[in-house]
Amino acid sequence: AVCMTCNGEDYRGTVDHTESGIECQRWDLQHPHKHPYHPNKYPDKGLDDNYCRNPDSSERPWCYTTDPGREREYCRIRVCKKRPRPINVTNSCFRGKGEGYRGRVNVTVSGIPCQRWDSQVPHKHHFVPEKYPCKDLQENYCRNPDGSEAPWCFTSRPTMRIAFCFHIRRCPDEQDAEECYHGHGKHYHGHVSKTRKGITCQPWAAQTPHVPQISPATHPEAHLEENYCRNPDDDSHGPWCYTMDPRTPFDYCAIKPCSGSTVPSIIENADTVTFEQCGQRDERLQQKGRIVGGQPGNSPWTVSIRNRAGVHFCGGSLVKEQWVISTRQCFASCDADLTGYEVQLGTLFRDPGPEDPHQQTIPILRIVCGPSESQLVMLKLARPAALTRRVALICLPPERYVVPAGTVCEIAGWGETRGTADSSVLNVAQLPVLAHSECNKALRGRLKESELCTAPLRAGVGACEGDYGGPLACLTADCWVLEGVITPSRVCARTDQPALFIRVSFYVDWIDKVMKM
């Protein structure tokens, strides 16, 4: 657009002087003014040459100036006569980053009421409703006026400025299943050839875009015809295929289990287990000192996931030098462009200073979504993490392993601690695992086998805002094992309800497969 609508976020014209007539500084230069808006870090913001743009949701387009004495100034851009392009409005769920969410959720995950957008108390801010007419900043509803990770709000608590509303559910983004399969679908010989996201499957005999490890030559008896979905390796999550999208090596298909089809239960007796080099930490680092009711802890596999602005928004666990596990709720989509996103490892502090010698920051290369109901994602890092006293791998559980009731586990993160601890420091809290049957009773029969519960622990301990994706780590055979992943439960640290986690052992076969591909 050469004129501007709304706040000019999609203005792509060539005005390159400010209102007072000063020439703009090029976006790809750091002088005379240093700034964070590198064009390669924000490929979607149109930061070409020295044109006026609005990459930070200011009131209107602006630029850094070539005058060392004036850092930045607004530009004069004419307003379009025609109406802005409609956005995809949703009410009961949100799509992508939720810029079109117009629902009425107005509390944070942990129940703190949001601050009204037309108020400057307790937090002063520039998102004044009349200056942002296209953003629907009504009342105190969660909204996303600035392209953040998800809808958010300022909170009514003075000590906590903003909170993401990750408890609003994401709208389903999957194709409707056309056919069904029995068991794990090993004998599915139908003709569906699209993934659950609608991507076309790669023919089994092809070598591009992906070089397959499984092909008609390696599995002659598996009916690997054309590009039809199959399950040659008896994957417990159903038929799959290699895909024609270079960024997605494989995915599960738009086929559902047939009604009445059963698979063996995993809630049977657990075997004894042994692990190799993982899940070990230096216990001397256990200092006194973010999870509700938690205390600063030593969790060398917990990572902080950061957006382009360097802001922590979710947690994750390091399971291999180049792979992190987190939760789907934290990411806009399964093929999100994560340019400029990073993970931070090896530090106790949410915002470590340059003098924190153990800190490692590694860019995220790509995201892989787990089986549909899993809510898991894996993040591939641009390079392997260096393992040190402060950075360690957490073990994966054996496939379909069930943690014995009573095992004491830990959750770790930097989330909102309701004023009960210091959220700038990694906090760890301990929770005992509940028997599946007992938890199912407390949840009135709604518990799935792919979920794991811990006892509700003393007032105020539980997974909170900003900790989603972080680990529930359990000590098994002298090693720390990633048994659960923290998901956005509607209530933060409720003392009368078990805490719910994604059961990782249910998805270990998928995790191994992703790391091998």
MARMIVEX-680896 format. One record per residue (C-alpha): x, y, z. Coordinates in steps of 0.5 Angstrom, whole numbers, plus 500, padded with zeros to 3 digits. Layout:
N
x / y / z
X / Y / Z .
...
//
This chain:
517
x / y / z
500 / 500 / 500 .
503 / 507 / 498 .
498 / 510 / 503 .
496 / 508 / 510 .
491 / 505 / 513 .
490 / 504 / 521 .
497 / 505 / 524 .
500 / 504 / 517 .
503 / 497 / 519 .
503 / 495 / 512 .
505 / 502 / 509 .
510 / 500 / 504 .
511 / 507 / 500 .
517 / 510 / 499 .
517 / 517 / 503 .
524 / 517 / 506 .
524 / 524 / 510 .
521 / 525 / 517 .
515 / 530 / 518 .
520 / 536 / 520 .
524 / 534 / 513 .
530 / 530 / 516 .
532 / 525 / 511 .
531 / 518 / 514 .
537 / 513 / 516 .
537 / 506 / 513 .
534 / 500 / 517 .
540 / 496 / 515 .
545 / 501 / 518 .
547 / 502 / 525 .
549 / 509 / 525 .
548 / 515 / 527 .
543 / 511 / 531 .
544 / 504 / 534 .
537 / 500 / 534 .
534 / 493 / 534 .
530 / 493 / 527 .
535 / 489 / 523 .
531 / 488 / 516 .
534 / 480 / 516 .
531 / 479 / 523 .
524 / 482 / 521 .
523 / 480 / 514 .
516 / 481 / 514 .
516 / 489 / 516 .
518 / 491 / 509 .
525 / 495 / 512 .
528 / 497 / 505 .
532 / 502 / 504 .
531 / 508 / 509 .
523 / 508 / 508 .
518 / 510 / 513 .
515 / 504 / 516 .
512 / 502 / 523 .
515 / 495 / 525 .
514 / 497 / 533 .
506 / 498 / 533 .
507 / 506 / 534 .
501 / 510 / 532 .
504 / 511 / 525 .
510 / 510 / 520 .
516 / 513 / 523 .
524 / 512 / 522 .
531 / 513 / 525 .
534 / 520 / 522 .
540 / 522 / 519 .
541 / 527 / 525 .
545 / 525 / 530 .
541 / 529 / 535 .
534 / 526 / 533 .
533 / 519 / 534 .
527 / 518 / 531 .
521 / 522 / 528 .
514 / 520 / 525 .
513 / 521 / 518 .
507 / 525 / 514 .
504 / 519 / 510 .
497 / 520 / 507 .
491 / 516 / 509 .
488 / 511 / 504 .
481 / 513 / 502 .
478 / 506 / 502 .
477 / 501 / 508 .
483 / 497 / 511 .
483 / 490 / 508 .
478 / 486 / 513 .
482 / 481 / 518 .
480 / 474 / 520 .
476 / 476 / 526 .
475 / 470 / 531 .
471 / 470 / 538 .
471 / 463 / 542 .
479 / 462 / 540 .
484 / 465 / 536 .
488 / 464 / 529 .
496 / 465 / 528 .
498 / 470 / 533 .
491 / 472 / 535 .
491 / 479 / 532 .
483 / 478 / 529 .
481 / 475 / 536 .
475 / 479 / 539 .
473 / 475 / 544 .
471 / 477 / 551 .
477 / 474 / 556 .
479 / 479 / 560 .
483 / 475 / 566 .
490 / 472 / 565 .
491 / 465 / 566 .
492 / 465 / 573 .
486 / 469 / 574 .
488 / 476 / 575 .
484 / 481 / 572 .
486 / 485 / 566 .
487 / 493 / 566 .
482 / 497 / 562 .
486 / 499 / 555 .
483 / 506 / 556 .
486 / 507 / 563 .
493 / 508 / 565 .
493 / 505 / 572 .
497 / 501 / 574 .
501 / 501 / 568 .
502 / 507 / 563 .
502 / 505 / 556 .
501 / 508 / 549 .
496 / 503 / 547 .
490 / 508 / 547 .
484 / 506 / 544 .
482 / 512 / 540 .
489 / 512 / 537 .
489 / 505 / 535 .
482 / 504 / 532 .
483 / 498 / 528 .
485 / 494 / 534 .
478 / 494 / 538 .
481 / 495 / 545 .
475 / 495 / 548 .
474 / 494 / 556 .
480 / 490 / 559 .
479 / 484 / 553 .
485 / 480 / 551 .
488 / 483 / 545 .
494 / 483 / 540 .
495 / 490 / 538 .
502 / 489 / 536 .
504 / 483 / 533 .
506 / 479 / 539 .
506 / 472 / 540 .
498 / 471 / 542 .
493 / 476 / 545 .
495 / 479 / 551 .
493 / 485 / 556 .
496 / 489 / 561 .
494 / 486 / 568 .
491 / 490 / 574 .
497 / 488 / 579 .
502 / 493 / 579 .
508 / 488 / 580 .
506 / 485 / 573 .
506 / 489 / 567 .
503 / 484 / 562 .
501 / 477 / 561 .
500 / 473 / 555 .
493 / 470 / 554 .
495 / 463 / 552 .
489 / 460 / 556 .
484 / 462 / 550 .
484 / 456 / 546 .
487 / 456 / 539 .
482 / 455 / 533 .
483 / 448 / 530 .
488 / 449 / 524 .
487 / 442 / 521 .
484 / 439 / 515 .
478 / 434 / 516 .
479 / 427 / 516 .
476 / 423 / 510 .
478 / 416 / 512 .
479 / 412 / 518 .
484 / 407 / 520 .
484 / 401 / 525 .
489 / 400 / 531 .
496 / 404 / 529 .
494 / 404 / 521 .
499 / 399 / 519 .
494 / 396 / 515 .
491 / 402 / 512 .
492 / 402 / 504 .
487 / 407 / 502 .
488 / 413 / 498 .
489 / 419 / 502 .
495 / 423 / 500 .
495 / 430 / 504 .
497 / 431 / 511 .
493 / 434 / 517 .
495 / 441 / 515 .
493 / 440 / 508 .
500 / 439 / 505 .
501 / 434 / 499 .
505 / 428 / 501 .
512 / 426 / 497 .
511 / 420 / 493 .
515 / 414 / 497 .
519 / 413 / 491 .
522 / 420 / 490 .
528 / 423 / 493 .
526 / 430 / 493 .
525 / 434 / 497 .
527 / 429 / 502 .
531 / 423 / 502 .
527 / 418 / 505 .
529 / 413 / 510 .
523 / 408 / 508 .
522 / 407 / 501 .
519 / 401 / 497 .
526 / 398 / 497 .
527 / 398 / 504 .
519 / 396 / 506 .
517 / 392 / 500 .
511 / 389 / 504 .
508 / 396 / 506 .
504 / 397 / 500 .
508 / 404 / 499 .
504 / 406 / 493 .
504 / 413 / 489 .
504 / 418 / 495 .
499 / 415 / 499 .
499 / 415 / 507 .
502 / 409 / 510 .
505 / 407 / 517 .
511 / 402 / 515 .
514 / 403 / 521 .
508 / 402 / 526 .
508 / 409 / 528 .
503 / 409 / 534 .
500 / 416 / 532 .
498 / 413 / 525 .
499 / 413 / 518 .
504 / 419 / 515 .
508 / 421 / 509 .
514 / 425 / 507 .
511 / 432 / 505 .
513 / 436 / 499 .
514 / 442 / 503 .
522 / 442 / 504 .
521 / 445 / 511 .
517 / 439 / 513 .
520 / 432 / 512 .
514 / 428 / 515 .
507 / 429 / 518 .
501 / 425 / 520 .
495 / 425 / 515 .
488 / 427 / 515 .
486 / 420 / 517 .
483 / 419 / 524 .
482 / 413 / 528 .
476 / 409 / 526 .
470 / 409 / 532 .
471 / 403 / 536 .
478 / 402 / 534 .
482 / 400 / 540 .
490 / 401 / 542 .
493 / 397 / 548 .
493 / 401 / 554 .
499 / 404 / 557 .
497 / 405 / 564 .
500 / 398 / 565 .
506 / 396 / 570 .
512 / 400 / 568 .
519 / 396 / 566 .
525 / 398 / 570 .
529 / 403 / 566 .
536 / 405 / 564 .
539 / 411 / 561 .
546 / 413 / 558 .
549 / 420 / 558 .
543 / 425 / 560 .
539 / 427 / 566 .
545 / 429 / 570 .
546 / 435 / 574 .
551 / 438 / 579 .
547 / 438 / 585 .
552 / 443 / 589 .
549 / 448 / 584 .
542 / 447 / 588 .
542 / 454 / 592 .
537 / 457 / 596 .
534 / 461 / 591 .
519 / 461 / 578 .
514 / 457 / 579 .
509 / 459 / 584 .
511 / 457 / 591 .
518 / 455 / 588 .
525 / 457 / 589 .
531 / 459 / 585 .
533 / 452 / 582 .
538 / 448 / 578 .
535 / 446 / 572 .
540 / 446 / 567 .
535 / 443 / 561 .
530 / 448 / 562 .
531 / 453 / 556 .
528 / 460 / 555 .
524 / 461 / 549 .
525 / 469 / 546 .
521 / 473 / 541 .
525 / 477 / 536 .
525 / 483 / 541 .
528 / 478 / 546 .
522 / 477 / 550 .
521 / 471 / 554 .
515 / 468 / 552 .
515 / 460 / 554 .
520 / 455 / 556 .
522 / 449 / 553 .
527 / 443 / 555 .
533 / 441 / 552 .
533 / 433 / 550 .
539 / 433 / 545 .
544 / 438 / 543 .
540 / 441 / 537 .
533 / 440 / 540 .
528 / 443 / 545 .
521 / 440 / 546 .
516 / 445 / 548 .
508 / 446 / 547 .
504 / 448 / 541 .
500 / 453 / 545 .
506 / 458 / 544 .
507 / 458 / 537 .
503 / 462 / 532 .
503 / 456 / 527 .
506 / 449 / 525 .
510 / 453 / 519 .
511 / 459 / 523 .
517 / 463 / 521 .
522 / 464 / 527 .
527 / 468 / 524 .
530 / 472 / 530 .
527 / 467 / 535 .
532 / 464 / 540 .
533 / 460 / 546 .
537 / 462 / 552 .
540 / 456 / 556 .
545 / 456 / 562 .
543 / 461 / 566 .
539 / 462 / 572 .
536 / 469 / 570 .
531 / 471 / 566 .
534 / 477 / 563 .
542 / 475 / 564 .
547 / 481 / 564 .
553 / 480 / 559 .
557 / 478 / 566 .
553 / 471 / 566 .
559 / 467 / 563 .
554 / 460 / 563 .
549 / 463 / 558 .
548 / 461 / 551 .
544 / 464 / 546 .
542 / 460 / 540 .
537 / 462 / 534 .
531 / 457 / 532 .
532 / 454 / 526 .
525 / 451 / 525 .
519 / 448 / 529 .
516 / 441 / 528 .
509 / 440 / 531 .
507 / 433 / 534 .
501 / 429 / 533 .
495 / 432 / 533 .
492 / 431 / 540 .
499 / 432 / 543 .
500 / 439 / 544 .
507 / 438 / 543 .
512 / 442 / 539 .
520 / 440 / 537 .
524 / 446 / 536 .
531 / 445 / 532 .
537 / 450 / 534 .
541 / 453 / 529 .
547 / 449 / 532 .
548 / 444 / 538 .
548 / 447 / 545 .
555 / 446 / 549 .
554 / 442 / 555 .
557 / 445 / 561 .
555 / 445 / 569 .
550 / 449 / 567 .
547 / 446 / 561 .
545 / 439 / 560 .
540 / 434 / 557 .
534 / 431 / 560 .
533 / 424 / 559 .
527 / 422 / 555 .
523 / 416 / 558 .
522 / 410 / 555 .
516 / 409 / 550 .
509 / 409 / 553 .
513 / 409 / 560 .
508 / 410 / 566 .
511 / 414 / 572 .
509 / 410 / 578 .
505 / 414 / 583 .
508 / 418 / 589 .
515 / 419 / 585 .
517 / 426 / 586 .
518 / 431 / 580 .
520 / 438 / 579 .
517 / 444 / 575 .
521 / 449 / 573 .
520 / 456 / 569 .
520 / 464 / 570 .
513 / 465 / 570 .
508 / 469 / 574 .
509 / 467 / 581 .
503 / 471 / 584 .
508 / 475 / 588 .
510 / 469 / 592 .
517 / 469 / 589 .
522 / 472 / 584 .
520 / 472 / 577 .
527 / 474 / 574 .
530 / 468 / 577 .
529 / 460 / 575 .
524 / 457 / 580 .
523 / 450 / 581 .
518 / 447 / 585 .
517 / 439 / 587 .
510 / 436 / 586 .
509 / 428 / 587 .
505 / 424 / 581 .
498 / 422 / 582 .
496 / 415 / 580 .
492 / 415 / 574 .
486 / 412 / 577 .
486 / 417 / 583 .
487 / 423 / 578 .
481 / 421 / 573 .
476 / 421 / 579 .
478 / 428 / 581 .
477 / 430 / 574 .
471 / 426 / 573 .
473 / 421 / 568 .
476 / 426 / 563 .
483 / 424 / 564 .
486 / 422 / 557 .
492 / 417 / 557 .
496 / 422 / 554 .
496 / 426 / 560 .
499 / 426 / 567 .
497 / 429 / 573 .
501 / 431 / 580 .
498 / 432 / 586 .
496 / 439 / 588 .
501 / 442 / 592 .
501 / 447 / 598 .
498 / 453 / 597 .
500 / 457 / 591 .
505 / 452 / 587 .
503 / 450 / 580 .
505 / 452 / 573 .
504 / 459 / 571 .
504 / 464 / 566 .
511 / 464 / 562 .
512 / 457 / 564 .
508 / 453 / 558 .
513 / 448 / 555 .
517 / 448 / 561 .
519 / 441 / 564 .
516 / 436 / 569 .
522 / 432 / 571 .
522 / 426 / 575 .
528 / 422 / 578 .
528 / 415 / 575 .
534 / 410 / 576 .
538 / 416 / 578 .
537 / 420 / 572 .
532 / 426 / 571 .
527 / 424 / 566 .
522 / 429 / 562 .
516 / 426 / 564 .
511 / 432 / 563 .
511 / 438 / 559 .
507 / 444 / 562 .
501 / 446 / 558 .
496 / 452 / 559 .
491 / 450 / 564 .
486 / 454 / 565 .
488 / 455 / 573 .
494 / 457 / 575 .
496 / 453 / 582 .
489 / 451 / 584 .
490 / 448 / 591 .
484 / 443 / 590 .
485 / 441 / 583 .
491 / 436 / 580 .
496 / 439 / 576 .
495 / 437 / 569 .
501 / 435 / 564 .
502 / 432 / 557 .
505 / 425 / 558 .
512 / 425 / 554 .
512 / 418 / 554 .
506 / 417 / 550 .
510 / 421 / 544 .
517 / 419 / 545 .
517 / 415 / 538 .
515 / 421 / 535 .
520 / 425 / 538 .
526 / 420 / 536 .
523 / 420 / 529 .
523 / 427 / 528 .
531 / 427 / 531 .
533 / 422 / 526 .
529 / 425 / 520 .
//
